[in-house]
Amino acid sequence: MEKRNYELIYGINPVCSVLTVNSGRRKVYKIILSKSRKKTPKVKEIICRAMENNICITEVEQGKFSKLSEGYFPNTDFSSVQGMAAEVSPYNCYSFEQYINNETNKKSKLIVLDGVTDVGNFGSIIRNCSAFGFDGIIISKNRSVDVNKRVSKISAGALEEIKIFKVTNIARTLQQLKKSGFWVYGTTLEKTREVQSADETKFVFPLAIVFGSEDRGISRLVGDNCDIMTNIIIKSTAQSLNVSVASGIMLYIIQKNAG
């Protein structure tokens, strides 16, 4: 029998998302359900969807389910896995060319990450992306975090709802976005006359917002390809916000101040 390259997705929302939205175009091989898991309406919906798509459903004793969880995610609090998992193929990144040529509109909005390598930050940014209705996240094939099982877990199912684009060159991708009518906003810690406060920036769609790493920010070449640089005014003496926290604040401001 051919050995499958698979991952496990845990929790009711992640499993539901991979059965309904499935932005990563995963194959779903099996649904694993703890026998102690109550058949709530949401669980019944998942079971029904799985059966409609001829996906195998396996019920196991709670002890076996716990061992399965512990083996896959050691040193983790499993109160969040909710007695449900799905055996799936790895996430497939979306084609940027397909998106930019066929799927954009006047309300399109993207996040661009330049040099963000922390898995925890990436997972949280994915959740922010989903919460504020952004289409997807552009990352570099190099100098970027991988899209793996930890990211899926930290994102709490949001990864299955968001398009992730891997591109060779961020700066060239920004140029391509601008040619397609996107406004590109870069984020920075600098406070100069050229940098606008996020609260006073008029965000125009379609748009892309660029976030850099916490230690270096966005690169000079990427910054040069942004239309407008903006920042979040911090009143304390702190040097910077965590990039995932900053993204949540910035996406809220974009939603509030969009022109």
CORJOUR-V595677 format. One line per field, one symbol per residue. ss: DSSP state (~ for helix, > for strand, _ for the rest). phi: phi as a letter, one per 40 degrees, with the letter a starting at -180 (. if undefined). burial: # if it has 16 or more other C-alpha atoms within 10 Angstrom, else .. A space follows every 50 residues. Layout:
ss: ???
phi: ???
burial: ???
This chain:
ss: _____>>>>>_~~~~~~~~~_______>>>>>>>______~~~~~~~~~~ ~~___>>>>>_~~~~~~~~~~~_____~~~___>>>>>>____>_~~~~~ ~~______>>>>>>____~~~~~~~~~~~~~____>>>>>________~~ ~~~~___~~~~_>>>>>__~~~~~~~~~~___>>>>>________>>~~~ __>___>>>>>>>___>__~~~~~___>>>>___________~~~~~~~~ ~~~~~~~>_
phi: .ccccbbbbbhccdcccccbcfccfccbcabbbcccccccdccccccccc ccbfccbbcbcdccccccccccbcfbcccccggaabcbcccbcccccccc cbbcacbcabbbbbgcbcccccccccccdccbgccibcbccbfacccbcc cdcccfgcdcbbcbbbbcbcccccccccccgccbbbbaccbbcccccdcb cccbccabbbbbcccbgccccccccccbbbabcbcccccacdcccdcccc ccccccbdc
burial: .....##############..##############.......#..##..# ....#...#.....##..#...........###########.##.#.... ...#...############.##########...#######...####.## #################..##.##..##...########.....####.. #.############..##...##.##.#####..........##.###.# #.##.....
